[in-house]
Amino acid sequence: MDVLFVTSTHDIGRTNRRAGRPIAKSISIGNGVWIGARSVLLPGVVIGDGSIVAAGAVVTANVPANTVVAGVPARPMRNLDDA
């Protein structure tokens, strides 16, 4: 619910125009992933199979398979291979 998939960004431009060249990057979501409410996935991230993104997390980097991530920015909290 209310998850934000951000698939574009831009380079940092010069002082007269900070929003430089636009860049589009896809987001990849693996099988069996659970994405919590109001989380934000930034351009280019890959969420591995069986992972959980906690509610409100901001995912700025790839998430390994079977991993719980949480926080701003999202950090690994638990490996689910043991579960």
N, CA, C and O atoms as a Maestro MAE file, in Angstrom:
{
 s_m_m2io_version
 :::
 2.0.0
}

f_m_ct {
 s_m_title
 :::
 protein
 m_atom[332] {
  # First column is atom index #
  i_m_mmod_type
  r_m_x_coord
  r_m_y_coord
  r_m_z_coord
  i_m_residue_number
  s_m_chain_name
  s_m_pdb_residue_name
  s_m_pdb_atom_name
  i_m_atomic_number
  :::
  1 25 0.828 -1.172 0.000 1 A "MET " " N  " 7
  2 3 0.000 0.000 0.000 1 A "MET " " CA " 6
  3 2 0.884 1.251 0.000 1 A "MET " " C  " 6
  4 15 1.771 1.397 0.841 1 A "MET " " O  " 8
  5 25 0.632 2.133 -0.940 2 A "ASP " " N  " 7
  6 3 1.283 3.441 -1.007 2 A "ASP " " CA " 6
  7 2 2.807 3.338 -1.149 2 A "ASP " " C  " 6
  8 15 3.541 4.140 -0.571 2 A "ASP " " O  " 8
  9 25 3.278 2.350 -1.918 3 A "VAL " " N  " 7
  10 3 4.707 2.185 -2.177 3 A "VAL " " CA " 6
  11 2 5.098 3.065 -3.361 3 A "VAL " " C  " 6
  12 15 4.345 3.177 -4.329 3 A "VAL " " O  " 8
  13 25 6.274 3.691 -3.286 4 A "LEU " " N  " 7
  14 3 6.746 4.586 -4.341 4 A "LEU " " CA " 6
  15 2 7.910 3.940 -5.087 4 A "LEU " " C  " 6
  16 15 8.954 3.652 -4.501 4 A "LEU " " O  " 8
  17 25 7.718 3.718 -6.389 5 A "PHE " " N  " 7
  18 3 8.764 3.190 -7.263 5 A "PHE " " CA " 6
  19 2 9.331 4.375 -8.039 5 A "PHE " " C  " 6
  20 15 8.678 4.883 -8.951 5 A "PHE " " O  " 8
  21 25 10.527 4.817 -7.693 6 A "VAL " " N  " 7
  22 3 11.150 5.972 -8.339 6 A "VAL " " CA " 6
  23 2 12.104 5.439 -9.407 6 A "VAL " " C  " 6
  24 15 13.141 4.865 -9.075 6 A "VAL " " O  " 8
  25 25 11.768 5.620 -10.676 7 A "THR " " N  " 7
  26 3 12.555 5.028 -11.757 7 A "THR " " CA " 6
  27 2 13.380 6.048 -12.532 7 A "THR " " C  " 6
  28 15 14.002 5.706 -13.538 7 A "THR " " O  " 8
  29 25 13.389 7.278 -12.079 8 A "SER " " N  " 7
  30 3 14.232 8.265 -12.767 8 A "SER " " CA " 6
  31 2 14.914 9.173 -11.763 8 A "SER " " C  " 6
  32 15 14.454 9.353 -10.636 8 A "SER " " O  " 8
  33 25 16.013 9.733 -12.205 9 A "THR " " N  " 7
  34 3 16.798 10.665 -11.408 9 A "THR " " CA " 6
  35 2 17.492 11.595 -12.395 9 A "THR " " C  " 6
  36 15 17.114 11.649 -13.565 9 A "THR " " O  " 8
  37 25 18.489 12.316 -11.941 10 A "HIS " " N  " 7
  38 3 19.240 13.183 -12.843 10 A "HIS " " CA " 6
  39 2 20.631 13.425 -12.290 10 A "HIS " " C  " 6
  40 15 20.866 13.321 -11.086 10 A "HIS " " O  " 8
  41 25 21.551 13.750 -13.192 11 A "ASP " " N  " 7
  42 3 22.883 14.166 -12.778 11 A "ASP " " CA " 6
  43 2 22.784 15.497 -12.046 11 A "ASP " " C  " 6
  44 15 21.798 16.221 -12.184 11 A "ASP " " O  " 8
  45 25 23.809 15.811 -11.267 12 A "ILE " " N  " 7
  46 3 23.879 17.137 -10.651 12 A "ILE " " CA " 6
  47 2 24.496 18.077 -11.671 12 A "ILE " " C  " 6
  48 15 25.607 17.850 -12.152 12 A "ILE " " O  " 8
  49 25 23.768 19.129 -11.993 13 A "GLY " " N  " 7
  50 3 24.218 20.081 -13.001 13 A "GLY " " CA " 6
  51 2 25.032 21.223 -12.403 13 A "GLY " " C  " 6
  52 15 25.378 21.219 -11.222 13 A "GLY " " O  " 8
  53 25 25.321 22.186 -13.248 14 A "ARG " " N  " 7
  54 3 26.072 23.372 -12.832 14 A "ARG " " CA " 6
  55 2 25.206 24.284 -11.966 14 A "ARG " " C  " 6
  56 15 24.019 24.020 -11.779 14 A "ARG " " O  " 8
  57 25 25.789 25.336 -11.447 15 A "THR " " N  " 7
  58 3 25.080 26.227 -10.534 15 A "THR " " CA " 6
  59 2 23.854 26.884 -11.164 15 A "THR " " C  " 6
  60 15 22.895 27.188 -10.456 15 A "THR " " O  " 8
  61 25 23.863 27.105 -12.452 16 A "ASN " " N  " 7
  62 3 22.714 27.747 -13.094 16 A "ASN " " CA " 6
  63 2 21.563 26.774 -13.361 16 A "ASN " " C  " 6
  64 15 20.452 27.203 -13.672 16 A "ASN " " O  " 8
  65 25 21.822 25.452 -13.241 17 A "ARG " " N  " 7
  66 3 20.770 24.443 -13.409 17 A "ARG " " CA " 6
  67 2 21.214 23.140 -12.746 17 A "ARG " " C  " 6
  68 15 21.875 22.308 -13.369 17 A "ARG " " O  " 8
  69 25 20.846 22.975 -11.483 18 A "ARG " " N  " 7
  70 3 21.296 21.803 -10.707 18 A "ARG " " CA " 6
  71 2 20.719 20.492 -11.215 18 A "ARG " " C  " 6
  72 15 21.384 19.460 -11.125 18 A "ARG " " O  " 8
  73 25 19.515 20.501 -11.741 19 A "ALA " " N  " 7
  74 3 18.937 19.282 -12.291 19 A "ALA " " CA " 6
  75 2 19.514 19.065 -13.680 19 A "ALA " " C  " 6
  76 15 19.024 19.621 -14.662 19 A "ALA " " O  " 8
  77 25 20.561 18.254 -13.751 20 A "GLY " " N  " 7
  78 3 21.248 17.996 -15.008 20 A "GLY " " CA " 6
  79 2 20.555 16.951 -15.859 20 A "GLY " " C  " 6
  80 15 19.335 16.798 -15.810 20 A "GLY " " O  " 8
  81 25 21.351 16.234 -16.639 21 A "ARG " " N  " 7
  82 3 20.862 15.230 -17.589 21 A "ARG " " CA " 6
  83 2 19.992 14.196 -16.882 21 A "ARG " " C  " 6
  84 15 20.412 13.626 -15.876 21 A "ARG " " O  " 8
  85 25 18.765 13.942 -17.401 22 A "PRO " " N  " 7
  86 3 17.893 12.930 -16.793 22 A "PRO " " CA " 6
  87 2 18.417 11.512 -17.026 22 A "PRO " " C  " 6
  88 15 19.032 11.219 -18.052 22 A "PRO " " O  " 8
  89 25 18.162 10.654 -16.063 23 A "ILE " " N  " 7
  90 3 18.601 9.256 -16.122 23 A "ILE " " CA " 6
  91 2 17.422 8.369 -15.721 23 A "ILE " " C  " 6
  92 15 16.795 8.605 -14.689 23 A "ILE " " O  " 8
  93 25 17.119 7.354 -16.527 24 A "ALA " " N  " 7
  94 3 16.070 6.385 -16.201 24 A "ALA " " CA " 6
  95 2 16.720 5.048 -15.880 24 A "ALA " " C  " 6
  96 15 17.589 4.577 -16.613 24 A "ALA " " O  " 8
  97 25 16.292 4.440 -14.778 25 A "LYS " " N  " 7
  98 3 16.790 3.119 -14.381 25 A "LYS " " CA " 6
  99 2 15.611 2.284 -13.886 25 A "LYS " " C  " 6
  100 15 14.780 2.761 -13.113 25 A "LYS " " O  " 8
  101 25 15.549 1.041 -14.338 26 A "SER " " N  " 7
  102 3 14.456 0.171 -13.915 26 A "SER " " CA " 6
  103 2 14.701 -0.365 -12.504 26 A "SER " " C  " 6
  104 15 15.819 -0.338 -11.990 26 A "SER " " O  " 8
  105 25 13.635 -0.844 -11.905 27 A "ILE " " N  " 7
  106 3 13.669 -1.490 -10.598 27 A "ILE " " CA " 6
  107 2 13.261 -2.940 -10.821 27 A "ILE " " C  " 6
  108 15 12.296 -3.211 -11.535 27 A "ILE " " O  " 8
  109 25 13.994 -3.875 -10.214 28 A "SER " " N  " 7
  110 3 13.694 -5.297 -10.385 28 A "SER " " CA " 6
  111 2 13.261 -5.899 -9.052 28 A "SER " " C  " 6
  112 15 13.948 -5.759 -8.040 28 A "SER " " O  " 8
  113 25 12.118 -6.568 -9.068 29 A "ILE " " N  " 7
  114 3 11.565 -7.192 -7.865 29 A "ILE " " CA " 6
  115 2 11.543 -8.701 -8.074 29 A "ILE " " C  " 6
  116 15 10.936 -9.191 -9.026 29 A "ILE " " O  " 8
  117 25 12.203 -9.433 -7.187 30 A "GLY " " N  " 7
  118 3 12.265 -10.886 -7.293 30 A "GLY " " CA " 6
  119 2 10.955 -11.562 -6.915 30 A "GLY " " C  " 6
  120 15 9.996 -10.902 -6.514 30 A "GLY " " O  " 8
  121 25 10.925 -12.855 -7.044 31 A "ASN " " N  " 7
  122 3 9.752 -13.668 -6.691 31 A "ASN " " CA " 6
  123 2 9.567 -13.741 -5.182 31 A "ASN " " C  " 6
  124 15 10.538 -13.856 -4.434 31 A "ASN " " O  " 8
  125 25 8.316 -13.673 -4.739 32 A "GLY " " N  " 7
  126 3 8.002 -13.863 -3.327 32 A "GLY " " CA " 6
  127 2 8.407 -12.723 -2.424 32 A "GLY " " C  " 6
  128 15 8.519 -12.915 -1.214 32 A "GLY " " O  " 8
  129 25 8.632 -11.544 -2.970 33 A "VAL " " N  " 7
  130 3 9.058 -10.389 -2.177 33 A "VAL " " CA " 6
  131 2 7.854 -9.759 -1.487 33 A "VAL " " C  " 6
  132 15 6.763 -9.701 -2.054 33 A "VAL " " O  " 8
  133 25 8.060 -9.288 -0.261 34 A "TRP " " N  " 7
  134 3 7.038 -8.555 0.488 34 A "TRP " " CA " 6
  135 2 7.549 -7.133 0.648 34 A "TRP " " C  " 6
  136 15 8.604 -6.910 1.242 34 A "TRP " " O  " 8
  137 25 6.799 -6.168 0.116 35 A "ILE " " N  " 7
  138 3 7.188 -4.762 0.212 35 A "ILE " " CA " 6
  139 2 6.202 -4.068 1.142 35 A "ILE " " C  " 6
  140 15 5.006 -3.999 0.856 35 A "ILE " " O  " 8
  141 25 6.717 -3.549 2.269 36 A "GLY " " N  " 7
  142 3 5.876 -2.921 3.285 36 A "GLY " " CA " 6
  143 2 5.318 -1.576 2.842 36 A "GLY " " C  " 6
  144 15 5.848 -0.934 1.936 36 A "GLY " " O  " 8
  145 25 4.245 -1.164 3.495 37 A "ALA " " N  " 7
  146 3 3.549 0.085 3.192 37 A "ALA " " CA " 6
  147 2 4.485 1.295 3.280 37 A "ALA " " C  " 6
  148 15 5.360 1.381 4.141 37 A "ALA " " O  " 8
  149 25 4.259 2.213 2.359 38 A "ARG " " N  " 7
  150 3 4.965 3.495 2.305 38 A "ARG " " CA " 6
  151 2 6.480 3.386 2.189 38 A "ARG " " C  " 6
  152 15 7.200 4.309 2.570 38 A "ARG " " O  " 8
  153 25 6.965 2.272 1.670 39 A "SER " " N  " 7
  154 3 8.397 2.180 1.397 39 A "SER " " CA " 6
  155 2 8.684 2.853 0.057 39 A "SER " " C  " 6
  156 15 7.789 3.026 -0.771 39 A "SER " " O  " 8
  157 25 9.943 3.225 -0.141 40 A "VAL " " N  " 7
  158 3 10.379 3.917 -1.351 40 A "VAL " " CA " 6
  159 2 11.526 3.122 -1.963 40 A "VAL " " C  " 6
  160 15 12.510 2.818 -1.288 40 A "VAL " " O  " 8
  161 25 11.391 2.784 -3.264 41 A "LEU " " N  " 7
  162 3 12.441 2.068 -3.977 41 A "LEU " " CA " 6
  163 2 13.036 3.026 -4.993 41 A "LEU " " C  " 6
  164 15 12.327 3.517 -5.872 41 A "LEU " " O  " 8
  165 25 14.331 3.299 -4.884 42 A "LEU " " N  " 7
  166 3 14.992 4.271 -5.746 42 A "LEU " " CA " 6
  167 2 15.509 3.635 -7.037 42 A "LEU " " C  " 6
  168 15 15.599 2.411 -7.131 42 A "LEU " " O  " 8
  169 25 15.847 4.456 -8.030 43 A "PRO " " N  " 7
  170 3 16.214 3.955 -9.365 43 A "PRO " " CA " 6
  171 2 17.328 2.912 -9.344 43 A "PRO " " C  " 6
  172 15 18.338 3.068 -8.659 43 A "PRO " " O  " 8
  173 25 17.116 1.842 -10.114 44 A "GLY " " N  " 7
  174 3 18.156 0.847 -10.348 44 A "GLY " " CA " 6
  175 2 18.295 -0.248 -9.316 44 A "GLY " " C  " 6
  176 15 19.128 -1.137 -9.489 44 A "GLY " " O  " 8
  177 25 17.502 -0.222 -8.234 45 A "VAL " " N  " 7
  178 3 17.680 -1.255 -7.213 45 A "VAL " " CA " 6
  179 2 17.111 -2.592 -7.665 45 A "VAL " " C  " 6
  180 15 16.188 -2.658 -8.476 45 A "VAL " " O  " 8
  181 25 17.687 -3.650 -7.118 46 A "VAL " " N  " 7
  182 3 17.231 -5.021 -7.355 46 A "VAL " " CA " 6
  183 2 16.873 -5.598 -5.993 46 A "VAL " " C  " 6
  184 15 17.698 -5.605 -5.079 46 A "VAL " " O  " 8
  185 25 15.644 -6.082 -5.859 47 A "ILE " " N  " 7
  186 3 15.191 -6.713 -4.624 47 A "ILE " " CA " 6
  187 2 15.197 -8.216 -4.864 47 A "ILE " " C  " 6
  188 15 14.441 -8.722 -5.694 47 A "ILE " " O  " 8
  189 25 16.057 -8.930 -4.132 48 A "GLY " " N  " 7
  190 3 16.240 -10.365 -4.342 48 A "GLY " " CA " 6
  191 2 15.036 -11.194 -3.930 48 A "GLY " " C  " 6
  192 15 14.222 -10.767 -3.112 48 A "GLY " " O  " 8
  193 25 14.935 -12.390 -4.507 49 A "ASP " " N  " 7
  194 3 13.839 -13.321 -4.218 49 A "ASP " " CA " 6
  195 2 13.655 -13.514 -2.717 49 A "ASP " " C  " 6
  196 15 14.627 -13.630 -1.971 49 A "ASP " " O  " 8
  197 25 12.396 -13.547 -2.286 50 A "GLY " " N  " 7
  198 3 12.070 -13.887 -0.907 50 A "GLY " " CA " 6
  199 2 12.411 -12.848 0.133 50 A "GLY " " C  " 6
  200 15 12.363 -13.142 1.327 50 A "GLY " " O  " 8
  201 25 12.755 -11.637 -0.283 51 A "SER " " N  " 7
  202 3 13.137 -10.595 0.667 51 A "SER " " CA " 6
  203 2 11.925 -9.856 1.202 51 A "SER " " C  " 6
  204 15 10.831 -9.937 0.644 51 A "SER " " O  " 8
  205 25 12.139 -9.128 2.300 52 A "ILE " " N  " 7
  206 3 11.111 -8.280 2.901 52 A "ILE " " CA " 6
  207 2 11.679 -6.874 3.035 52 A "ILE " " C  " 6
  208 15 12.763 -6.674 3.583 52 A "ILE " " O  " 8
  209 25 10.921 -5.899 2.522 53 A "VAL " " N  " 7
  210 3 11.256 -4.488 2.701 53 A "VAL " " CA " 6
  211 2 10.276 -3.961 3.748 53 A "VAL " " C  " 6
  212 15 9.065 -3.955 3.524 53 A "VAL " " O  " 8
  213 25 10.800 -3.523 4.882 54 A "ALA " " N  " 7
  214 3 9.950 -3.073 5.980 54 A "ALA " " CA " 6
  215 2 9.190 -1.805 5.611 54 A "ALA " " C  " 6
  216 15 9.622 -1.038 4.751 54 A "ALA " " O  " 8
  217 25 8.065 -1.594 6.263 55 A "ALA " " N  " 7
  218 3 7.260 -0.400 6.050 55 A "ALA " " CA " 6
  219 2 8.113 0.850 6.277 55 A "ALA " " C  " 6
  220 15 8.859 0.939 7.252 55 A "ALA " " O  " 8
  221 25 7.991 1.803 5.367 56 A "GLY " " N  " 7
  222 3 8.688 3.076 5.496 56 A "GLY " " CA " 6
  223 2 10.152 3.066 5.103 56 A "GLY " " C  " 6
  224 15 10.809 4.105 5.181 56 A "GLY " " O  " 8
  225 25 10.683 1.934 4.683 57 A "ALA " " N  " 7
  226 3 12.096 1.850 4.306 57 A "ALA " " CA " 6
  227 2 12.342 2.615 3.004 57 A "ALA " " C  " 6
  228 15 11.466 2.697 2.144 57 A "ALA " " O  " 8
  229 25 13.542 3.168 2.876 58 A "VAL " " N  " 7
  230 3 13.971 3.809 1.635 58 A "VAL " " CA " 6
  231 2 15.126 2.981 1.087 58 A "VAL " " C  " 6
  232 15 16.235 3.015 1.618 58 A "VAL " " O  " 8
  233 25 14.850 2.230 0.008 59 A "VAL " " N  " 7
  234 3 15.830 1.300 -0.557 59 A "VAL " " CA " 6
  235 2 16.691 2.040 -1.570 59 A "VAL " " C  " 6
  236 15 16.213 2.448 -2.629 59 A "VAL " " O  " 8
  237 25 17.973 2.208 -1.232 60 A "THR " " N  " 7
  238 3 18.919 2.929 -2.080 60 A "THR " " CA " 6
  239 2 19.937 2.014 -2.742 60 A "THR " " C  " 6
  240 15 20.670 2.437 -3.636 60 A "THR " " O  " 8
  241 25 19.982 0.742 -2.299 61 A "ALA " " N  " 7
  242 3 20.957 -0.223 -2.819 61 A "ALA " " CA " 6
  243 2 20.277 -1.578 -2.976 61 A "ALA " " C  " 6
  244 15 19.197 -1.801 -2.429 61 A "ALA " " O  " 8
  245 25 20.902 -2.471 -3.712 62 A "ASN " " N  " 7
  246 3 20.346 -3.805 -3.946 62 A "ASN " " CA " 6
  247 2 20.136 -4.555 -2.633 62 A "ASN " " C  " 6
  248 15 20.898 -4.398 -1.679 62 A "ASN " " O  " 8
  249 25 19.082 -5.372 -2.608 63 A "VAL " " N  " 7
  250 3 18.750 -6.186 -1.443 63 A "VAL " " CA " 6
  251 2 19.007 -7.641 -1.800 63 A "VAL " " C  " 6
  252 15 18.403 -8.156 -2.740 63 A "VAL " " O  " 8
  253 25 19.899 -8.324 -1.063 64 A "PRO " " N  " 7
  254 3 20.160 -9.735 -1.348 64 A "PRO " " CA " 6
  255 2 18.910 -10.588 -1.141 64 A "PRO " " C  " 6
  256 15 18.001 -10.192 -0.411 64 A "PRO " " O  " 8
  257 25 18.864 -11.736 -1.770 65 A "ALA " " N  " 7
  258 3 17.746 -12.667 -1.603 65 A "ALA " " CA " 6
  259 2 17.588 -13.044 -0.135 65 A "ALA " " C  " 6
  260 15 18.566 -13.133 0.606 65 A "ALA " " O  " 8
  261 25 16.335 -13.264 0.273 66 A "ASN " " N  " 7
  262 3 16.004 -13.745 1.624 66 A "ASN " " CA " 6
  263 2 16.564 -12.866 2.734 66 A "ASN " " C  " 6
  264 15 17.112 -13.364 3.718 66 A "ASN " " O  " 8
  265 25 16.423 -11.563 2.569 67 A "THR " " N  " 7
  266 3 16.934 -10.609 3.547 67 A "THR " " CA " 6
  267 2 15.833 -9.632 3.929 67 A "THR " " C  " 6
  268 15 15.064 -9.193 3.074 67 A "THR " " O  " 8
  269 25 15.757 -9.291 5.211 68 A "VAL " " N  " 7
  270 3 14.852 -8.237 5.680 68 A "VAL " " CA " 6
  271 2 15.660 -6.952 5.739 68 A "VAL " " C  " 6
  272 15 16.731 -6.912 6.345 68 A "VAL " " O  " 8
  273 25 15.146 -5.898 5.106 69 A "VAL " " N  " 7
  274 3 15.784 -4.581 5.186 69 A "VAL " " CA " 6
  275 2 14.803 -3.594 5.796 69 A "VAL " " C  " 6
  276 15 13.591 -3.714 5.617 69 A "VAL " " O  " 8
  277 25 15.346 -2.603 6.527 70 A "ALA " " N  " 7
  278 3 14.520 -1.580 7.165 70 A "ALA " " CA " 6
  279 2 15.352 -0.327 7.347 70 A "ALA " " C  " 6
  280 15 16.582 -0.382 7.363 70 A "ALA " " O  " 8
  281 25 14.675 0.805 7.484 71 A "GLY " " N  " 7
  282 3 15.331 2.058 7.813 71 A "GLY " " CA " 6
  283 2 15.489 2.994 6.637 71 A "GLY " " C  " 6
  284 15 15.101 2.702 5.506 71 A "GLY " " O  " 8
  285 25 16.089 4.151 6.961 72 A "VAL " " N  " 7
  286 3 16.340 5.207 5.978 72 A "VAL " " CA " 6
  287 2 17.792 5.634 6.123 72 A "VAL " " C  " 6
  288 15 18.129 6.349 7.067 72 A "VAL " " O  " 8
  289 25 18.660 5.212 5.206 73 A "PRO " " N  " 7
  290 3 18.404 4.287 4.112 73 A "PRO " " CA " 6
  291 2 18.252 2.854 4.637 73 A "PRO " " C  " 6
  292 15 18.689 2.537 5.743 73 A "PRO " " O  " 8
  293 25 17.635 2.007 3.836 74 A "ALA " " N  " 7
  294 3 17.395 0.612 4.246 74 A "ALA " " CA " 6
  295 2 18.716 -0.120 4.437 74 A "ALA " " C  " 6
  296 15 19.634 -0.019 3.623 74 A "ALA " " O  " 8
  297 25 18.779 -0.861 5.538 75 A "ARG " " N  " 7
  298 3 19.950 -1.674 5.879 75 A "ARG " " CA " 6
  299 2 19.484 -3.101 6.195 75 A "ARG " " C  " 6
  300 15 18.365 -3.288 6.672 75 A "ARG " " O  " 8
  301 25 20.328 -4.109 5.935 76 A "PRO " " N  " 7
  302 3 19.950 -5.483 6.291 76 A "PRO " " CA " 6
  303 2 19.752 -5.636 7.792 76 A "PRO " " C  " 6
  304 15 20.587 -5.206 8.588 76 A "PRO " " O  " 8
  305 25 18.635 -6.257 8.169 77 A "MET " " N  " 7
  306 3 18.316 -6.488 9.577 77 A "MET " " CA " 6
  307 2 18.380 -7.963 9.944 77 A "MET " " C  " 6
  308 15 18.705 -8.324 11.075 77 A "MET " " O  " 8
  309 25 18.065 -8.810 8.963 78 A "ARG " " N  " 7
  310 3 17.974 -10.251 9.265 78 A "ARG " " CA " 6
  311 2 18.084 -11.036 7.969 78 A "ARG " " C  " 6
  312 15 17.599 -10.609 6.921 78 A "ARG " " O  " 8
  313 25 18.735 -12.196 8.062 79 A "ASN " " N  " 7
  314 3 18.788 -13.130 6.960 79 A "ASN " " CA " 6
  315 2 17.701 -14.170 7.185 79 A "ASN " " C  " 6
  316 15 17.611 -14.759 8.262 79 A "ASN " " O  " 8
  317 25 16.874 -14.396 6.166 80 A "LEU " " N  " 7
  318 3 15.751 -15.314 6.304 80 A "LEU " " CA " 6
  319 2 16.088 -16.742 5.891 80 A "LEU " " C  " 6
  320 15 15.212 -17.606 5.925 80 A "LEU " " O  " 8
  321 25 17.329 -17.014 5.502 81 A "ASP " " N  " 7
  322 3 17.720 -18.379 5.161 81 A "ASP " " CA " 6
  323 2 17.575 -19.288 6.367 81 A "ASP " " C  " 6
  324 15 17.362 -20.490 6.208 81 A "ASP " " O  " 8
  325 25 17.686 -18.734 7.583 82 A "ASP " " N  " 7
  326 3 17.597 -19.517 8.818 82 A "ASP " " CA " 6
  327 2 16.164 -19.862 9.173 82 A "ASP " " C  " 6
  328 15 15.924 -20.812 9.917 82 A "ASP " " O  " 8
  329 25 15.194 -19.092 8.645 83 A "ALA " " N  " 7
  330 3 13.787 -19.241 9.048 83 A "ALA " " CA " 6
  331 2 13.160 -20.494 8.487 83 A "ALA " " C  " 6
  332 15 11.984 -20.759 8.736 83 A "ALA " " O  " 8
  :::
 }
 m_bond[331] {
  # First column is bond index #
  i_m_from
  i_m_to
  i_m_order
  :::
  1 1 2 1
  2 2 3 1
  3 3 4 2
  4 3 5 1
  5 5 6 1
  6 6 7 1
  7 7 8 2
  8 7 9 1
  9 9 10 1
  10 10 11 1
  11 11 12 2
  12 11 13 1
  13 13 14 1
  14 14 15 1
  15 15 16 2
  16 15 17 1
  17 17 18 1
  18 18 19 1
  19 19 20 2
  20 19 21 1
  21 21 22 1
  22 22 23 1
  23 23 24 2
  24 23 25 1
  25 25 26 1
  26 26 27 1
  27 27 28 2
  28 27 29 1
  29 29 30 1
  30 30 31 1
  31 31 32 2
  32 31 33 1
  33 33 34 1
  34 34 35 1
  35 35 36 2
  36 35 37 1
  37 37 38 1
  38 38 39 1
  39 39 40 2
  40 39 41 1
  41 41 42 1
  42 42 43 1
  43 43 44 2
  44 43 45 1
  45 45 46 1
  46 46 47 1
  47 47 48 2
  48 47 49 1
  49 49 50 1
  50 50 51 1
  51 51 52 2
  52 51 53 1
  53 53 54 1
  54 54 55 1
  55 55 56 2
  56 55 57 1
  57 57 58 1
  58 58 59 1
  59 59 60 2
  60 59 61 1
  61 61 62 1
  62 62 63 1
  63 63 64 2
  64 63 65 1
  65 65 66 1
  66 66 67 1
  67 67 68 2
  68 67 69 1
  69 69 70 1
  70 70 71 1
  71 71 72 2
  72 71 73 1
  73 73 74 1
  74 74 75 1
  75 75 76 2
  76 75 77 1
  77 77 78 1
  78 78 79 1
  79 79 80 2
  80 79 81 1
  81 81 82 1
  82 82 83 1
  83 83 84 2
  84 83 85 1
  85 85 86 1
  86 86 87 1
  87 87 88 2
  88 87 89 1
  89 89 90 1
  90 90 91 1
  91 91 92 2
  92 91 93 1
  93 93 94 1
  94 94 95 1
  95 95 96 2
  96 95 97 1
  97 97 98 1
  98 98 99 1
  99 99 100 2
  100 99 101 1
  101 101 102 1
  102 102 103 1
  103 103 104 2
  104 103 105 1
  105 105 106 1
  106 106 107 1
  107 107 108 2
  108 107 109 1
  109 109 110 1
  110 110 111 1
  111 111 112 2
  112 111 113 1
  113 113 114 1
  114 114 115 1
  115 115 116 2
  116 115 117 1
  117 117 118 1
  118 118 119 1
  119 119 120 2
  120 119 121 1
  121 121 122 1
  122 122 123 1
  123 123 124 2
  124 123 125 1
  125 125 126 1
  126 126 127 1
  127 127 128 2
  128 127 129 1
  129 129 130 1
  130 130 131 1
  131 131 132 2
  132 131 133 1
  133 133 134 1
  134 134 135 1
  135 135 136 2
  136 135 137 1
  137 137 138 1
  138 138 139 1
  139 139 140 2
  140 139 141 1
  141 141 142 1
  142 142 143 1
  143 143 144 2
  144 143 145 1
  145 145 146 1
  146 146 147 1
  147 147 148 2
  148 147 149 1
  149 149 150 1
  150 150 151 1
  151 151 152 2
  152 151 153 1
  153 153 154 1
  154 154 155 1
  155 155 156 2
  156 155 157 1
  157 157 158 1
  158 158 159 1
  159 159 160 2
  160 159 161 1
  161 161 162 1
  162 162 163 1
  163 163 164 2
  164 163 165 1
  165 165 166 1
  166 166 167 1
  167 167 168 2
  168 167 169 1
  169 169 170 1
  170 170 171 1
  171 171 172 2
  172 171 173 1
  173 173 174 1
  174 174 175 1
  175 175 176 2
  176 175 177 1
  177 177 178 1
  178 178 179 1
  179 179 180 2
  180 179 181 1
  181 181 182 1
  182 182 183 1
  183 183 184 2
  184 183 185 1
  185 185 186 1
  186 186 187 1
  187 187 188 2
  188 187 189 1
  189 189 190 1
  190 190 191 1
  191 191 192 2
  192 191 193 1
  193 193 194 1
  194 194 195 1
  195 195 196 2
  196 195 197 1
  197 197 198 1
  198 198 199 1
  199 199 200 2
  200 199 201 1
  201 201 202 1
  202 202 203 1
  203 203 204 2
  204 203 205 1
  205 205 206 1
  206 206 207 1
  207 207 208 2
  208 207 209 1
  209 209 210 1
  210 210 211 1
  211 211 212 2
  212 211 213 1
  213 213 214 1
  214 214 215 1
  215 215 216 2
  216 215 217 1
  217 217 218 1
  218 218 219 1
  219 219 220 2
  220 219 221 1
  221 221 222 1
  222 222 223 1
  223 223 224 2
  224 223 225 1
  225 225 226 1
  226 226 227 1
  227 227 228 2
  228 227 229 1
  229 229 230 1
  230 230 231 1
  231 231 232 2
  232 231 233 1
  233 233 234 1
  234 234 235 1
  235 235 236 2
  236 235 237 1
  237 237 238 1
  238 238 239 1
  239 239 240 2
  240 239 241 1
  241 241 242 1
  242 242 243 1
  243 243 244 2
  244 243 245 1
  245 245 246 1
  246 246 247 1
  247 247 248 2
  248 247 249 1
  249 249 250 1
  250 250 251 1
  251 251 252 2
  252 251 253 1
  253 253 254 1
  254 254 255 1
  255 255 256 2
  256 255 257 1
  257 257 258 1
  258 258 259 1
  259 259 260 2
  260 259 261 1
  261 261 262 1
  262 262 263 1
  263 263 264 2
  264 263 265 1
  265 265 266 1
  266 266 267 1
  267 267 268 2
  268 267 269 1
  269 269 270 1
  270 270 271 1
  271 271 272 2
  272 271 273 1
  273 273 274 1
  274 274 275 1
  275 275 276 2
  276 275 277 1
  277 277 278 1
  278 278 279 1
  279 279 280 2
  280 279 281 1
  281 281 282 1
  282 282 283 1
  283 283 284 2
  284 283 285 1
  285 285 286 1
  286 286 287 1
  287 287 288 2
  288 287 289 1
  289 289 290 1
  290 290 291 1
  291 291 292 2
  292 291 293 1
  293 293 294 1
  294 294 295 1
  295 295 296 2
  296 295 297 1
  297 297 298 1
  298 298 299 1
  299 299 300 2
  300 299 301 1
  301 301 302 1
  302 302 303 1
  303 303 304 2
  304 303 305 1
  305 305 306 1
  306 306 307 1
  307 307 308 2
  308 307 309 1
  309 309 310 1
  310 310 311 1
  311 311 312 2
  312 311 313 1
  313 313 314 1
  314 314 315 1
  315 315 316 2
  316 315 317 1
  317 317 318 1
  318 318 319 1
  319 319 320 2
  320 319 321 1
  321 321 322 1
  322 322 323 1
  323 323 324 2
  324 323 325 1
  325 325 326 1
  326 326 327 1
  327 327 328 2
  328 327 329 1
  329 329 330 1
  330 330 331 1
  331 331 332 2
  :::
 }
}
